[in-house]
Amino acid sequence: MVTVMPGQKPRLAYLGLGLMGAPMTRRLLDAGYAVNVWNRSPEKCAPFRGTQTHICATPAEAAADADFVLMCLLDTDAVERTVFGLHGVTETIRRDCAVVDFSTISAPWVKTADAKLRAATGARWIDAPVSGGVGGASAGTLTIFLGGDDAAVAAATPVLRHLGQRLTHFGPTGSGLAVKMCNQAIVASHIAIIAEAVSLAEHEGLDPSRVVEALRGGWADSTLLGIFGPRFATGTDAPPLGQIYTMLKDIGMVTEMAEAAECPMPVATAAATVYRNVAEAGHLERDLTALMSFFRSAAKPDRRD
């Protein structure tokens, strides 16, 4: 596994500088790591010019001298292209390295990808999906669910501690993503019901902002209510915290995993239907505040008129 000389920091590559990847990379730079960076859209690399980064043209270039290749990409297809595609990670990664993937993607696919990566290069795959959003990425307080080889996870942990405050290793590759599916079942359902509750308040002629504030401190209170309640009540979507596409992707994987395990999940299934309807109404690429746009556009005329 990765061996680094005493007093030296491992060299890192970070692939994917989106909402989560960019602040995570900044934290690693602040901790003194040298980082090779790559993004499919090169303009997202521009803010890192002048820092201790090497901006790379391909994933293969980024991985060539890295001890750990970190990634946070949109979906399973993006990860597959980045690692196994033309000019991908497998062309240059060393056998004593590890891929650490923060993406929320298919757990069954990752098990296959780990075996494929080992056979092709000898490197290891660690699935490390996160929870905590953009705020957690910026503050280094993410919760990280880990799956992978014991030695590989142990070697990566000192790096990961700059990104998360709670790291839990659940077992072999794919197990971290299985836990993330449990997380997303709760998150996706919770955000949808918060939007419905705000919509109900509006229908009753109440000030939704006051309703959200009144709910704080009671049993309905939560981190997500504190974040999304005010956004849904006021209609603001800045700064963006996630897309309908991402939540639809995640809750879809939750229901697929549940079906494969023959585990009934009627609430998650209902939430998946909500996100699918919002996407089909033309909001697929919008921020999650599109839930409120959907509910408002679907509302019947005021029954009291």
C-alpha positions in Angstrom: 0.0 0.0 0.0 1.1 3.7 -0.1 4.4 4.3 1.6 5.5 7.9 2.2 8.8 9.0 3.6 8.7 10.2 7.2 8.0 14.0 7.3 6.6 14.0 3.8 3.0 14.3 2.7 1.6 12.0 0.1 0.9 13.6 -3.3 -2.7 13.9 -4.2 -4.8 14.1 -7.3 -8.4 15.5 -7.1 -10.7 14.9 -10.0 -14.0 16.9 -10.1 -14.1 20.4 -8.9 -17.8 20.9 -8.5 -19.8 22.1 -5.5 -18.2 19.5 -3.2 -14.8 18.9 -4.9 -13.7 22.5 -5.0 -14.0 23.2 -1.3 -12.5 19.8 -0.4 -9.5 20.6 -2.6 -9.1 23.9 -0.9 -9.0 22.2 2.5 -6.3 19.9 1.3 -4.2 22.8 0.0 -4.6 24.6 3.3 -3.3 21.5 5.0 -0.1 21.7 3.0 -0.7 19.0 0.3 0.4 19.3 -3.3 -2.6 18.5 -5.4 -2.9 17.6 -9.1 -6.4 18.8 -10.2 -8.6 17.9 -13.2 -12.1 18.8 -14.2 -14.1 17.9 -17.3 -14.9 21.6 -17.7 -11.5 23.2 -17.6 -12.8 26.6 -16.5 -13.5 25.2 -13.0 -9.8 24.8 -12.6 -9.2 28.5 -13.1 -9.7 29.5 -9.4 -6.8 27.2 -8.4 -4.2 28.9 -10.6 -1.5 30.3 -8.4 -2.0 27.7 -5.6 0.0 24.6 -4.8 -1.8 22.7 -7.6 -0.8 21.4 -10.9 -3.7 21.8 -13.4 -3.9 18.7 -15.6 -5.4 18.1 -19.0 -6.5 14.5 -18.3 -7.2 12.2 -15.4 -4.2 10.1 -16.5 -1.9 13.1 -16.2 -3.3 13.9 -12.7 -2.9 10.3 -11.5 0.6 9.8 -12.8 2.6 10.9 -9.7 -0.2 10.7 -7.1 -0.3 8.5 -4.1 -4.0 8.9 -3.7 -6.5 9.7 -6.5 -9.5 11.5 -5.0 -12.7 12.0 -6.9 -16.1 13.5 -6.6 -18.0 13.1 -9.8 -21.6 13.4 -10.9 -22.6 9.8 -11.5 -21.5 6.2 -12.3 -21.0 6.9 -16.0 -18.7 9.9 -15.2 -16.7 7.8 -12.8 -16.3 5.0 -15.3 -15.1 7.3 -18.0 -12.7 9.1 -15.7 -11.1 5.9 -14.4 -11.3 3.4 -17.2 -11.8 5.5 -20.3 -9.4 7.1 -22.8 -6.7 9.0 -20.9 -8.2 7.7 -17.7 -6.7 7.0 -14.3 -5.9 3.3 -15.1 -3.4 4.4 -17.8 -0.9 5.8 -15.2 -1.9 4.9 -11.6 0.8 3.0 -9.7 0.0 -0.3 -8.1 0.8 0.9 -4.5 -1.9 3.7 -4.9 -5.6 4.0 -4.1 -8.6 5.6 -5.7 -10.7 7.3 -3.1 -14.1 8.0 -4.5 -16.5 10.4 -2.7 -19.1 10.2 -5.5 -22.6 8.8 -4.8 -22.8 6.0 -7.3 -23.9 2.4 -7.7 -22.5 0.1 -5.0 -22.7 -3.1 -7.2 -20.8 -1.3 -10.0 -18.1 -0.2 -7.5 -17.5 -3.8 -6.4 -16.9 -4.7 -10.1 -14.8 -1.6 -10.6 -12.5 -2.5 -7.7 -11.8 -5.9 -9.1 -11.2 -4.4 -12.5 -8.8 -1.8 -11.1 -6.8 -4.4 -9.2 -6.5 -6.7 -12.2 -5.4 -3.8 -14.4 -3.1 -1.9 -12.1 -2.8 -3.5 -8.7 -4.3 -0.3 -7.1 -7.1 -0.4 -4.6 -10.6 1.3 -4.6 -12.1 3.0 -1.6 -15.7 4.1 -1.7 -16.0 7.1 0.5 -19.3 8.8 0.0 -20.0 11.8 2.2 -22.8 13.6 3.9 -22.8 17.2 5.1 -23.2 19.2 2.0 -21.2 22.2 0.7 -21.0 23.6 4.2 -19.5 20.5 5.6 -17.0 20.3 2.7 -15.9 23.9 3.3 -15.6 23.4 7.1 -14.0 19.9 7.0 -16.9 18.5 9.0 -18.2 15.9 6.5 -19.4 12.5 7.6 -17.6 9.9 5.5 -18.8 6.3 5.0 -15.9 4.1 4.0 -15.7 0.8 2.2 -12.5 -0.9 1.1 -9.4 -2.9 1.9 -8.4 -2.4 5.6 -4.8 -1.4 4.8 -5.9 1.0 2.0 -8.4 2.7 4.3 -5.9 3.0 7.1 -3.4 4.6 4.7 -5.9 7.1 3.4 -7.3 8.1 6.8 -4.7 10.8 7.7 -5.7 12.6 4.4 -9.5 12.1 5.0 -9.3 13.6 8.5 -8.7 17.0 6.9 -12.1 16.6 5.2 -14.4 14.9 7.7 -14.9 14.8 11.4 -16.7 11.4 11.5 -15.1 8.6 9.5 -16.6 5.1 9.7 -15.2 2.1 7.9 -18.0 -0.4 7.3 -16.2 -3.2 5.5 -15.2 -4.2 1.9 -15.6 -2.1 -1.1 -19.2 -1.1 -1.7 -20.2 -1.1 1.9 -19.7 2.7 2.3 -22.1 3.3 -0.6 -24.7 0.9 0.9 -24.7 3.2 4.0 -24.9 6.3 1.8 -28.1 4.8 0.3 -29.6 4.6 3.9 -28.5 8.3 4.3 -30.0 9.4 1.0 -33.3 7.6 1.7 -33.7 9.8 4.8 -32.4 13.0 3.2 -34.4 12.8 0.0 -37.6 12.0 1.8 -37.0 14.6 4.4 -36.3 17.5 2.0 -39.5 16.6 0.0 -41.7 16.6 3.1 -40.3 19.9 4.2 -41.3 21.4 0.9 -44.7 19.8 1.2 -45.1 21.3 4.8 -44.1 24.8 3.6 -46.6 24.4 0.7 -49.3 23.4 3.2 -48.6 26.5 5.3 -48.9 28.7 2.2 -52.2 27.1 1.3 -53.5 27.8 4.8 -52.7 31.5 4.4 -49.8 31.4 6.9 -46.5 33.1 6.6 -44.2 30.1 5.8 -41.1 31.8 7.2 -42.8 32.2 10.6 -44.0 28.6 10.4 -40.5 27.3 9.8 -39.1 29.3 12.6 -41.9 28.2 15.0 -41.1 24.5 14.2 -37.4 25.0 15.4 -36.8 23.3 18.7 -39.7 20.9 18.5 -39.7 17.3 17.2 -40.0 18.5 13.6 -36.7 20.4 13.9 -33.6 19.1 12.0 -30.5 20.2 10.3 -32.4 20.0 7.0 -35.3 22.0 8.2 -32.9 24.7 9.3 -31.2 24.7 5.8 -34.1 24.2 3.4 -37.1 25.5 5.4 -36.1 29.2 4.9 -35.1 28.6 1.3 -38.4 27.0 0.5 -40.3 29.7 2.4 -38.6 32.6 0.6 -37.9 31.0 -2.8 -34.2 31.7 -2.8 -31.8 29.2 -4.4 -28.5 31.0 -3.8 -26.0 29.6 -3.1 -27.1 26.3 -4.8 -26.8 23.2 -2.6 -27.8 20.5 -5.0 -29.8 19.7 -8.1 -33.1 17.8 -8.6 -31.0 15.6 -11.0 -28.7 14.5 -8.2 -31.4 13.7 -5.7 -33.4 11.8 -8.3 -30.3 9.8 -9.2 -29.7 9.0 -5.5 -33.2 8.1 -4.5 -33.4 6.0 -7.7 -30.4 4.0 -6.5 -32.0 3.6 -3.1 -35.1 2.1 -4.5 -33.1 -0.2 -6.8 -31.1 -1.5 -3.9 -34.2 -2.0 -1.9 -35.9 -4.0 -4.7 -32.8 -6.1 -5.1 -32.8 -6.9 -1.4 -36.6 -7.4 -1.3 -36.8 -4.7 1.4 -40.1 -2.7 1.3 -39.4 1.1 1.3 -42.8 2.7 0.6 -41.7 6.2 1.9 -38.6 6.3 -0.2 -40.5 5.0 -3.2 -43.0 7.8 -2.8 -40.2 10.3 -2.5 -38.7 9.0 -5.8 -42.1 9.6 -7.5 -42.0 13.2 -6.2 -38.6 13.9 -7.6 -39.4 12.2 -10.9 -42.5 14.3 -11.3 -40.5 17.5 -10.6 -37.9 16.5 -13.2 -40.6 15.7 -15.8 -42.1 19.2 -15.1 -38.9 20.7 -16.5 -36.9 21.2 -13.3 -34.2 18.5 -13.8 -31.2 20.8 -13.8 -32.6 23.2 -11.2 -31.7 23.7 -7.5 -33.7 21.7 -5.0 -35.9 24.8 -4.4 -37.6 23.7 -7.6 -39.6 21.4 -5.4 -41.5 24.5 -4.3 -41.9 25.7 -7.8 -43.5 22.4 -8.7 -45.8 22.4 -5.7 -46.9 26.0 -6.4 -47.5 25.3 -10.1 -49.5 22.2 -9.3 -51.6 23.9 -6.6 -55.4 24.2 -7.1 -57.0 27.6 -6.9 -57.6 28.7 -3.3 -60.6 26.7 -2.1 -61.8 29.7 -0.1 -62.3 31.9 -3.2 
